[in-house]
């Protein structure tokens, strides 16, 4: 009888061991701000073998990965990657958006205080985001034993990916010259962060995002988080959300070509190689799952394109707004009926229109008819009726997905391709983003490491497919507003 009992005990133990859900030790999300998809190949021959080239050669590359909403900007991109949904459902409708009668920043939260610094740089939280993230779902699945941490130079790039239940998010305060957080997460910085800041202070008062050194500080902080929080070393699957911000700031000033952009991508490649080597040793090769993507792309500089007979340039929606306000005043008798524009959108003064006894739809219709006179515009769309607009299907889908009824404005202007939403001249060197076009919406998507099958696919998939792909591989529920679909080709799991 005793032998039978022991046999049953060992059998049950063996069953329990075999039935345990297999997960990687660590999930690393790496978002490179403003990284165009084609940079993977434009710079390929210059990359080290251990960095971005390693991801392309050894990972699974989803080469036709698109953003399926507008506007294509940083706050929305980081939220959409990790929630698997769009502004219509996660409510981050821009870096800034209209909320409670005024424009507000996507992460601002004056109910919290800065930790590690002073002033409003730390008054930030994820509370304006109304959807959960991969990290939130991972914590729920492990009864909150998993750790989730976000690291970036930009606050929104650290906060939104890490989600609501994150253990920490750290971002850079230029005034202090080091990393800070907010009381949303903790009351005091951990001792290891204080030590890191003492050893890595960088020119307080200057913008580190304008230097490749910002890339290096980001990876050093990410590595310090793995080391000191023992991420991936505690018997639970943990998550680290890393975003590289200087690639965006530098390209805005210097464009997608030239020495400055190449320098920051060479630094990114080198620092990534160092980081992957560290993870190989600390976590183990094949024991961590990493994905690389971007929050948006970027248009090539219009001056450069014009020099080679490619049409590009600028058109100011702000100037059009002034002319439209004059027209609407003559028509309806009210001043400043269009108080704001943002990323090709116009925001009407809804409270003022209602107080004057006017119908909102009448003002929308009149505004659209006026704006149609501009030859720079292909379409002018009533956002509340975008689903039935006579426009190309992909743009229509982007407008519907990007429109949050409470935060996203009333009218959208689709410009001729290659036109920025501001005036430019022949001396302009920089670039921008925000439009529906492939230069802004075609972004990298590479999976690497744990149970990733090396290969590539040109099948169309979308930014919102990243979260459900990771969740499917982890065997956890997808975020609560997720609309994406798992990319099944990525994994070799049975």
N, C-alpha and C positions, 0 to 999 in steps of 0.2 A: 504493500500500500504506500509505504514511504517512497519507494522508487517511482511509483506511478505519479505521486504528488510532485516530486522533483521534476519528472519529465514534463508534466503539464506546466509547471512554473517556468521552466526553461523555454518551452514552446511559446508561452504567452509573452515572455521577454523578447524572444526572437521576433515574434509577430509585431510587438510594439516597436522594435527597432526598425524593422523593415517598413512599417506603416508610417513612420515619421516623415513629414513633408520635407522634401529636399529643397533647400534654398541656398543661394550664395551667401558667403559670410558678410559681404558688403555690396551695396549698390551705389554706384557713383554716377550722378547725372552731371554732364559737362556741357554748359551752354556758352558758346562763343558769340558775344554780342556783335551783331551786324556781319556775321560771316556768310558771304555768298557761297552757294553750293560749289561753284566752279573753282573756288580757291583750293579745293582738295587736289585739283589737277593742274591749275595754273602754277602753283608753287611745288608740285609734287617732286620734281627733280632736285629741288633745293632742300627738301625736308630730310632730317636725320632718319635713319632706319628705325629708331626706337620710339619716335613720336607719332605725328599724324600719319606718316607713311605706314607705320606699323598697324594703325587702326584700319587703314584702307586695305592693306595686304592680308591681314589676319582676321579682320572682322567681317560683319555682313553689312554691306553698303546699300542703303535704299536710295537710289540715285534720282528718283523723281518724287521727292518729298516736298509737298506744297503746303502753304498756309491757306486755309479755307475761310478767311474772314478779312475784313478791313476795319480799322487801319492797322497796318503792319508796323507796330511800334513795340518798344521794350517791355513795358508793364504787361501788356496783353500777351505778348509772346511767352514770357516766363510763366504767367498764370496758365495759359492754354497748354503748354507742354506738360505740366505736372497735374493738371486737372482732367486732361483729355477732353476739354470742351472749349467753347468760344464765349465771347463777351455776352452773348444773348443769355447765357446761363451762369457763367461765373461772375459776371457783373463788373469786371475790371475792363472798362470801356475805353481806356486810354491811359497814358501816363498821368494825364489830368482829365477830368470829366465833370459834367454838370450833375450836381447832387444837392438835394435840399435847398434849391434856389440859388446855388452859387457854384463856381468852379472850384474843384478840390483836387489835391494830389492823391494818387491811388493808394498810398500807404500811410498817409498822415493820420495821426491819432493823438489828439492833445490830452487824452486821458492817461497817457503813459509818459514816462520821463526817460531822458538819456542816461545810459549806464556806461561809464568810461569816458564821458565827455560832458559838455554843457550845451545848452541851447536846443534848438528845434531839430538838429540833425538826428537826434535819437528819439524824437516823438513819432515813432513809426510802429505799425503792427499790420497783420494780415486781415484785420476785421472787415475791411470793405469788400473782400473777396467772399462770395457766397457759395463756393463749392469746395469740396475736400480735394486733397492731393494724393499722390502715390504714397508719400510718407505718412499721411494721416491713416490711410487704409492699412499700411504695414503695421503701424502701432496698434490699431484695433485688432488685427489678425494675430498679434503676438501678446495680447493682453497688456499692451503698452510697455513691454520689455525692450523692444527695439528702440534704438536711439536715432533721431533724425536731426541733422544740423545743416544749415545753409551758410555759405561763405561767398562773398562778392565785394567788389568795390562799391557798386550801387546798392542802396538800401533795398529797392524793389526787386533787384536780382537775387538777393539773399533771402528776403522775407517771403515772397510769394511762392517760390518753389518749395521751400521747407514746409509750408502749410500752417494750419491752425494749431496743431498739436506738437509742433517741433520743440525739441529740447533747447535749441538755440538758433539764432541767426546773427551773423556778425557782418557788419559793413564798415566802410572806411569813412571817417570824419576828417575832411581836409583841414579843418581848423585845428584839430588836435594832432593830425599827422599820424593817426593810428586807428585800429579797429575799435568799434563800439557796438553796443546793442541797446535794448530798451527794457523797461520794467515789465513789458508784456512777457518776457522770458525769464527774467531774474532780477534780483536786487543789487547784485554786485558781480563784477567780472570774475571768472575763475582765475586762480593764481597763475595758471599756465598762460592765459591770455594776457594778463598783466606783464608777465615776463616776456612774452612774445612782443608786446608793444614796446617795451623798454629796449629790446634788441633790434627792433625793426622800424623805429620812427623814421618818417620821411618828410622833410621840408614842410613843417606845419604852415598852413596858409596857402600852399600851392596845390594845384589839382594833379594828383598822382595818375589820374586816368589819361593824362596827356603824355605819359612816359611809358615805355615798355617795362620799366621797373614795377609798374602796377600789376603786370602779368605775373612777374616773379613773386611779389608779395602775396598774391592770391594763392598760388600753388604752395608757397611756404606755409601759409595759414591753413590751407586744406590739409597738408601733411601734419601740421601740428595738432589739428583736430583729431586726425586718425590716431596719432601717437598718444595724446594725452587723454582722450575720451575712450581709448581702446576700441575704436569702431572696428567691427568685424573680428574682434578678438575675445568676445564675451560669450560665445555660444548662441548668439542670436543674430539674425540678419539685420544689419543697420543700414542707414542711408546717409550719404553725403551729397549735398546739392551745391555744385560749384559753378560760378558764372564768371567769365573773363570779360571785364568791362572796357579796358583801354582800347581794344580793337574797334569799338564803336566811336569813342571820342576822337581818336586819331584820324580815322577815316572821314568823320564829319569835317575836319579841318583840312585834310590833305588829299582826300579822294581814295579811290579803289586801286590806284596804281602809284608807282613811284617808290622812292627810298623809304619814306616814313611808314607806309603800309607794309612793305616787305619786311622792314626791321621788326615791327611788332609781331608779324606772323612767324618770323624766324625765332623770336624770343618765345612765343607761344609753343612752337614745335619743340624747342630745346627743353623748356620747363616741363612740358608734358612728358617728354621722354624720361626726364629725371623722376617725375611723379610716378609713372608706370613702373619704372625700375624699383622704386620704393615699395609700391603696392605688391609687386611680385615677391619681394623679400619678406615684407611684413605680413601680408595676407595670404600670399601664395598664388602662383600662376594658375589661372583657371578657377580660382576660388572667389573672384569678384566679378560682378557684372557692371560694365560701363557703357553708357551711351553718350554719343556726341551729337549735338545739334546746335541750332542758332535760334534766336528770338525773331529775327527778320534778316533780310538781305540788304542790298543797297544799289542804287542806280550809279552807273558810271558818270563821271564828271562831264557836264554838258560842254564845257569849253574844249576838252579833249576830243569828244565825239564830233563837235562841229569842225574841228581842224581836219577831220577825216571824212567830211561830208555826210555825217550821220546826224539826223535831225534830233535835237534836244534843246532844252532851255527851261525857262521859268515863266510862271503865271501866278499873280498874286490874288488869292481868294480874299485876302484882307482888303485890297483895293476894290475888288468887286463888291464886298460887303458895304463899303462906304457909299458907293453909287446906288446899291440896292436900298440902303436906308433912306437916302434922299428920295428915291422913287416911292417907297412905301409911305413916307411922310406925306407926300403929295396925294397919294391915293387914300390913305386912312387917317391922316392927321396926327399920327403918333411919332415921337422921336425914338431913334435907336431901337427899332423893332427887331433887329438882328444884332444882339450885343456881343456874340462870340462866334469865332470860327476855330476849327481845330481839325487838322488832318483831312482836308477836303470836305468837311462838314460845316453846316451852318446851324446855329442854335437860335431859335426864335424866343422872344420874350413872352412866354406863355402866360404868366400871371398878368402882365400888362395888357395883353390882348384880351384876356378874359374880363379884366376889370373894365375895359372900354366897351364891353358888350359886343365885341367882334368875334367872328367865327375863325378858329385857328385854321381850318381847311381853306378858307378864302385867302388868308395871308400866305399859306403855303403855295397855293395855286398861282397867286399873283407873283410871288417870288420866283417860282420856277419859270414862268413865262418870261420874266425879265432876264433871268440868267441865260436863257437859251440864245440870247443875242451874241454871246461870246463864242467866237470861232474856235477858241482853245478847248471848249468843252464838247465832248462826244455825247454825254448824257447828263441830264439833271434829274435826280430821282427823289420822289417823296418817300422817305425812309419807312413811314408807316404802311406804305403800299408797295414796298420793294418786291414782295413775293410775286406780284402780278405785273411788274414792270417789263416793258418790251426792250430788253437788253440781253446780251449774251448770257447764257445759263450760268457759267462759272462766276461771272461778276455778280449776277443776281444772288447766287448762293452765298458769296462772300458778304454781300450787303445784309442779307437776312441773318446770317450767323454773327455778324459784327454789331448788330443793332440791339441795344438794350433799351427797352421802352422808357426807362426812368433816367438814363444817363447819356444817351448817344446822339442827341440832336434830332433835327427835323428834315434836313435836305442834304443830299450827297451829290458832289460834283465829280464826274468821271472825266478827267482831262485827256487830251491826246497823249499817247504814249511818249514818254521821255520828258514830260513837263513836270518840273518841281512846283510845289505849292508856295513859291515865293519868287521875287524878282532876282535875276542873276545878271552878271555882266561878263565881259570877256576876261576879266581878271580872277574870276571865281575858280578856286582850286578844290573845293570840298565836295561833299556829296550829302544826300539825305535819303529818306525812305518813308514809307507809309502807304504806298499805293497798292493796287491789286496786282500789278504787273509782275512777270516772272523775275525781274531783277530784284524785286522786293520780297517776293513770296516763295521763291525756290531756294530751299535751305538744305544743308547737309543733315543726314540722319544715318549714323553708323553705330551698330551694336558690336560689342567686343567682350570677350572673356567667357564667363561661366555659361556653358551650354549654348554658346553662340556658334552657329555653323558658318564657317567662312564662305563668302560668296557675294554676289551682287544681284540687284533686281532693278529693272527700269519700269516695273509696274507702278502706276500712280498710287501713292499713299499720302496721308496728310499728317501735319503736326500733331493733331489730336489722336493719332493712332499710337503714339509713343507710349502714353500712360497705360492703355489697356494691354499693350504688348508686354511691358514690364510686369504688370499685375498678373497676366496669364502665366508668365514664366515663374513668378513667385507663388502661384496658386493662392492669390488673395483677391478679394472683391475689388473691382474697379472703382474709382472715385464716384461720388454720388450724383454728379451731373455729366458723367462721361458719355460722349456720343461717338467716340472713335472705335475702331475695330482692330483686334490684334493682327500684327503682321506675322503670319504663321511661318513664313520662310526663314525667319531669323533663327529659330531654336532647333536643336537636334534632340530635344527632350522626347521621351516616349509617351 
